[in-house]
């Protein structure tokens, strides 16, 4: 009798952990977990544009649920578990710190497909996806080097994960190709989204002489700080994630933008068709996941031509941000010849010459 009670209890727990079984003609429920509010620009906004485009493309085949402003850690694990229990068959976890929570929830719900942004671990039902933001960062750095009067650019950075380090290094390499004496000053936030701290960091960089800013953080605060300093100090900004002209109409030089529309639609179609796999995705400029756009129409023709020449070389594979020679901050040769491979880029944990600041 005790064995029967134990068996019944185990069955009850299994049923409680299982999501409801959808009807054959029911839409696929798709959950999106966001680290910040959707807002009108920034990291989460671009992911949500991708979600909306997927909804338009697939119509009645899908039903999406959004949970925004979810902290990394225990909160995200709870939210993903709730989405799975509500019957979501596909869940997009859109922040780096969601990886371990997503892996734990994926193990509990093997029939649910998980997609994690920026991760480096997978599971049978969890795939990772990312973008080669560093490609457009290299172009942005060159543009900064050609337009800066002080030779100092400023970079407001979130966490020192490889994705952020790649962007800093690529920007610095582009910057110094345009101006070999230029320097890139970096301030770390250790958060992805905190408009007040983002603005304070931007102002601190301006006070250090930076007249071109960029960022790897989640709000429009850095472009707003550049706009506030444009008239008095001529500060410019290369926006990140979204076109930020509404926040920096005079200060914006260009915008490095993210585009998840195609990826989200393709992944969801693959789940609907029963052909989803946990193969990782790393998109870039060639497939449109990342772009450098919204250029200031007042840019000199020679600067535009140089930028387009480098863009074409990058897309054709004749140039890459991490071509040799590469030296680190201490002057040590990290790559004497050739091109840094994907494995080395994906685990990048060092800073190139020209970067002022340390990894935390």
N, C-alpha and C positions, 0 to 999 in steps of 0.2 A: 504493500500500500504506500509506503514511504517513497519507493522508487517511482510509483505512478504519480504521486504528488510532485516529486522533483521534476519528472518529465513534463507534467502539465505546466509547472512554473516556468521551465525553460522555454516551452512552446509559447507561453504568454509573453515572455520577454522578447522572443524573436518576432512575434506579431507586432508588438509595440514599436520595435525598431524598424519595421518594414514600412515603406511608403505605400499608400493606397495604389492598387493596380488600376491603371487607366483603361477606359473602354477602348475598343479597337479603333473607333473613329474620333477619339478625343484628341485635342491638340497636345503637342509636346509642351510640357511646362518647363520653362527655362528661367533659372535664377541668376541674378547678377548681384555681387557683393562689392560695394564701393567703400573706399577708405575715407572719403570726404563727401560733403554735399555735392550734388550734381552741378549746381550753379549755372553760370553762363559762359564759362571758359575754364580751361585747365585739364588736368589729367582725367578726372572722373567725367567731365563733360564730354571729352573726346570718346571715351568708352561708351558713354550713353548715346552719342550720335551713332556709333556702330550698332548698338542694340536697336535703336529706332529704325535704322536702315534695314536690319534683319527682319524686323516685324513687317515693314512695308513689302519686302521681297517675298516673304513666306505667308503672309496673311493669316488665314484661319488655321493654318497648320501649327501655329505656335501661340503660346500664352506666356508672357514674361512677367516676372516679379523682380522688383528692385528694392534692395535694402542699402541705404546710403549712410555715410558717416559711421562706419563700423570700425572700431579700433582693432588693430592687429593683436593676435593672441586669443585669449579665452572668449572674448566677445565674438570674434569671427567664427570660431569653432561652433559656438552655440547657434549663430545665425545660419551657417551652412547645414548644420544638423536639422534645424527647423525646416529649412527649404527642402531637404531630402524627405523629411517626414510628410511634408505637404504634397509630395508627389512630383517634385521637379526631377526630370530625367537627365537634365544637363545643367551644370552650375559653373558659372564663370567667377573665379576668385581673382580680383583685379589689382591686388597689391602684393608686393614682395613678401611682406611679413605674414601673409595668409598661407604660406606653403605648408608648414608643419601641421597647422590645424586642418588644412584641406586633405593632407595625407591621412590623418587620423579618421576624418569623417568618411573619406573614400573607402577606407578599410571596413567601415561599418556598413556601408551601402554599396556593395560591389556592382549592383545593377544600375547605379547612377554614374553618369560620365561627368568628370570634373576637368576644367581647363584653368590652369594657373598662370598668371602673367608674371614673367620674369624668373620663374623658378629654375632650379638645377637638379631636382629629383622628380622621378615619375613613379607611377604605379600602373598596374594593369588597366585601371579605369581613371587614371589621371595623366593628362598631357600638359606640357608646358608650352607657352608661346611668348615671343618677345620680338623686339624690333631692333634693327641696327641703327639706333639713333645716332651713333657715333659717325655715321657717314655724313649726315647733314650737319653734324657738329663741326666737322672738319671744314666744310664750306663756310659755315657761320663764323668760325674762327678767322678764316682768311678775310672775310668781309669785315670783321672787327679790326683786323690788323691794317687793312687799307683805309679805314675811316677814322680810327682813333688818332687824336692829336697828341695825347699824353703818352701813348705807348703802353698804357695800363688798362687792362680789361678786368672786370670783376665777375665772379661766379658764385651764386648762392646755391649751395648744394644740400641735399637732404641727408641721406645716410651713405656711408662709404662702401656700398656694395659694388660689385664689378660693373654693373650697368652705368652707375654714376661715374665711376673712375674712368671708364671708357670715354664717356662724353667729355670729361675734363681734359683728358690727354689729347683727344682728337681736336678739341677746340684750341688747345695750346699749340699743337703742331701746325694747324692752319694759321693761327695768329702769327707764329714766328716764321712761317713761309712768306707771309706778306711783310713782316717787319722783324728781322732776326734779333733785334734788341728788345722787343716787346715782352711784357710779363703778364701772367694771368694770376690774379690774387683770388684765393678761394676761402670762403667762410662756410663752416658746416653748421647745420641746424639740428641734426639728429631728430628730425621729424619730417614727414612728407607735407604736412599742411598746417600752417600756423601763420596766417596773414600778418599778424603783428611782428613776429620774429623775422619773417621774410623781409618785411619793409625795413626793419631795423638793420638787418644784415646788409641790405642794398645801400642804405644810407652810410653805413660804416665803410663800405667799399668806395663809395663816392668821396667820402672824406679822406680816403687814402690815395685819391687821385684817379680812380677809374672813371673813364668817360664813355665806356661801352660796357653794358651789363648783360648777363644772361643768367639762367637759373635752372635747377632741377628740383623744383618744388611745385606745390599744387594749386596756388592761387595767383591772381593777377597783381599781387602786391609789388613784385619787382618792377614790372612795367609801369605801374603807378608811381613808384619812387623815381624812376627815370623821367617820367613826364613832369613830375614836380620840379626836377632839377634841370629840365631842358633849357628853359629861358635864361637862367642865371649861369649855368655851367656847361650847357651844350651836351648834356648826357644823353646817350642813345641806348637802345635796348634791342637785343635780338630775342624775341619772345619764344617761349617754349610751350609745346603741347597744342596751343590754339593761336590763331591770329588774334592778337591783342590790341588791334588798332583802336577799338572803342575805349580802351584804357590808356593808351599812349599814342594818340593820333599824330603828334609831332615827333615823338621820340623813337618810335619803332623804325628800325632799319629793315627788318625782315622777321619772319616767323618760321620756326621749326615745328611743323605740325604733324600730328599723329592721325592715322586713318585706319579704323578697325572694321569698317563696313563690310569689306569683302571677306575678311577672315571670319567674322561672326556669322555671316550668312553661310559660308562654306562649311564651317564646323557644324552648325545646326542642321543643314541639309544632310551631312554625313550621318548624324545620329538618326534622323528621320528615315534615311535609306538603309540603316543597319550596316554602314561601312566605316563607322568611326574607328580610329586607331589612336594609340597614345604616342604617335610619332611627334617629336618636338617641331616647333615652327619658329623660324628666325627670319622675319621679313626685313625689307630694306627699301631703299629708294627706287630700285628697279621695279618692284612690284607695287609701289605706291603706298606702302605702309607708313613711310616717313617722307616728308617733303620739306624743302626750304622754299618758302613762297612769300606772298604779300610784301614784295620788295618795295622800298621807298622809291616812288617814281622820280625823285630828284637825284638819285644816285648817278654819278658821272658815267658816261658811256664806257670809258675804259675800265671802270670797276665792274660794270655789268658784263662786259665782254670777258674779263678775266674770270669772273664767277662762272659764267656759262661754259667757258673752256674747261674749267676744272670739273664742273658737273658732268659734262659729256665724257671726259676722261674717266671719271669714276664709274659712270654707268656702263662704259665700254670695257671696264676692267683694266685700263691702262694705268690708272692710279688707284691707290687705296690709302686711307688715313694712316695705316700703320705699316707703311713701307719703310725699309731700312734706309739710312742708319737711324737707330733709336737709342737715345741715351736717357738715363733716369736723372733725377734731381742731383745726385751725387756725381754725375758725369760718367758713370759706368755704362759701358756698351751693353745694351739689352738685346739688340739685333744688329748684326754687322752687315748682313746682306739678305736679300729676299723680302718676304712679306710675313708678318705675324699671322699664324694660323688661327682658326676658330677656337681651338682649345685654349690657346694662350690668351686670346682676347676675352673669352668667357670667364677666365679666372684672374683677370688683371687686378693686381693689388699693389701697384707702384705708380709713381707719378713721373712724368717726363720733365726734361729740362724746360725751364721757363715758367713752371708753376711755383707760385709762392704760397706756402701753406703745407700742412702735413696731414696725412691720413690719421684720423682719430684712433 
